[in-house]
Amino acid sequence: MKVLRLKLYQPQAHYRLPFTYKRRHTYPIPPYSTVIGMLCNVLGIRNLKGEGEPEDGNFRELKRIKLSVAGRFAAKTTEYIWFRNLSKKSHRDRFGSATNRRINGLIEHPGGQSPVSIDILNDVHLLIYVHHDDAGFLKTIEDALHSPERWLSPLHLGRAEDWVVIEDVAIVPLSDTEKPVRGYPDWFFYVPEDKAPGVGLAYRLPTFYRLIDGVRTFDFVRAYLVSSGFAGEVKTRFDEEADMPVFLTTLTEAGQDEA
């Protein structure tokens, strides 16, 4: 079995947990939907303009991929910033009236301000593996990663400002058989629920979405976030060149064919 290996670096990153607000927490590694968004970016698959899903051949093939995401970071810091609230009430609360924009003799932007704390990962290293039963589509993704003129925006993972440095992209073989996984305490992995139940924290992670009545409706998969080594004996295929376990996760029913 061959997979596309993406070795990526980010000076800083924030992969937001969507249900956190006043303090915005981050996943330690990007969820599947965030990686899918990056792949859509490099393949030129644009956002939806109507209902359903993009009518794009690359998008149909993308729904057949399997993903493995692993990563580590040097430190986590918390930034304190202001978010602007443009409601009329917030503006009046800050400026005293709906028509005033002057405070302490200076004209400011309209609206109110809300303090927000954001957790930031520093010095992030990621290993992302992509499998598809058509090796030609893996080559399509590889070529797209080397063709920035085709990207919809600068390469990023997380926020738009969380730029990505591509350290290496290659199609590599995985081991023919599964081997026990032990150790790797500095790395975080998403492990499919059926691969090793109970080895970490269980998450319901988003994958692809479609627009239904103008609302984003996501598909989800269950996976374990493993962060402190592997309890018991977990087996999987390895990228032997990088000495890294690879936990390929099926993201949709379209990708359930045997690899």
Secondary structure as GFF3:
##gff-version 3
##sequence-region A 1 259
A	DSSP	beta_strand	2	13	.	.	.	ID=ss1
A	DSSP	beta_strand	23	24	.	.	.	ID=ss2
A	DSSP	alpha_helix	32	43	.	.	.	ID=ss3
A	DSSP	alpha_helix	57	62	.	.	.	ID=ss4
A	DSSP	beta_strand	66	85	.	.	.	ID=ss5
A	DSSP	alpha_helix	88	95	.	.	.	ID=ss6
A	DSSP	beta_strand	102	103	.	.	.	ID=ss7
A	DSSP	beta_strand	106	107	.	.	.	ID=ss8
A	DSSP	beta_strand	112	131	.	.	.	ID=ss9
A	DSSP	alpha_helix	135	145	.	.	.	ID=ss10
A	DSSP	three_ten_helix	148	150	.	.	.	ID=ss11
A	DSSP	beta_strand	165	173	.	.	.	ID=ss12
A	DSSP	beta_strand	179	181	.	.	.	ID=ss13
A	DSSP	beta_strand	188	192	.	.	.	ID=ss14
A	DSSP	beta_strand	201	212	.	.	.	ID=ss15
A	DSSP	beta_strand	215	226	.	.	.	ID=ss16
A	DSSP	beta_strand	234	239	.	.	.	ID=ss17
A	DSSP	beta_strand	244	246	.	.	.	ID=ss18
A	DSSP	beta_strand	249	250	.	.	.	ID=ss19
A	DSSP	three_ten_helix	253	255	.	.	.	ID=ss20
###
